[in-house]
Amino acid sequence: MKLYVSLAAIALSCAVAACDSAAGASRSAVVAKVNTDSLRADSIARARQDSINRTLPGYVIDSVLPVAEELHRFRVSIGGDSAIAFSHASPSRDELVKRLVRGVARRDSVDLRNTLVSPREFADLIYPSSPYTRPPYRQAPGLVWMMITNHSGSGYTRLLRRRGDARLELASYRCNETPEVQGPNKLWSNCVVKVVADKKDTTTQKWFGSIVERDGKFKLLSYRNQF
């Protein structure tokens, strides 16, 4: 009898471990496949990948909790006071891009980080009106934020390494002519900047992800770039 109980316990433990492993692999697949920081990018690919993930053994649906509860848990995890408006923002897109180029040239890490949307601003001002709060792109705020910050952190490091400490001047920049409207937010995507280094070399490159406009204030969603 004891042998049967032990075997049953071992079988149950293995089953739980297998489910946990499969669930972890599925979550990693979601992060690897969803390649966007503009909360849109490739919606067709996201929907297709979500359908594939739901067929995998051990798949755990992140959206079993209401959006309000997921947001509450995310806010608790990041802490901080509620955000009612962007802080350290620029008054226009032009000023934000100029500020970015100056910051990179001076390697001003404090101001460069201030140009970015903060975790609390994302939770309170951006995520609630994003496509990720409803099907077919439903994702928990913590997962979306992790995808954004993973790309932004590595992009920031590469940007300073490749373009920092240079005598840079902004020649021009451009983004999509029409922004994506998400509630009170406007997202300006596919932006590229044209800079002159040492008054001779002119280069056009993607330095950052989307620019978020809210109530006449502008910040960067991430430092995802082409470097």
GITAPE-V124382 format. One record per run of one state. SS is the DSSP state (A for helix, B for strand, O for the rest). FROM is the first residue (numbers start at 1). TO is the last residue. If there is no record, write none. Layout:
# GITAPE-V124382
{{SS;FROM;TO} {SS;FROM;TO}}
This chain:
# GITAPE-V124382
{{O;1;1} {A;2;33} {O;34;42} {A;43;53} {O;54;61} {A;62;64} {O;65;66} {A;67;78} {O;79;89} {B;90;90} {O;91;92} {A;93;106} {O;107;108} {A;109;114} {O;115;115} {B;116;116} {O;117;118} {A;119;129} {O;130;130} {A;131;133} {O;134;140} {A;141;163} {O;164;167} {B;168;174} {O;175;179} {B;180;182} {O;183;184} {B;185;188} {O;189;191} {B;192;197} {O;198;200} {B;201;205} {O;206;210} {B;211;214} {O;215;216} {B;217;220} {O;221;227}}
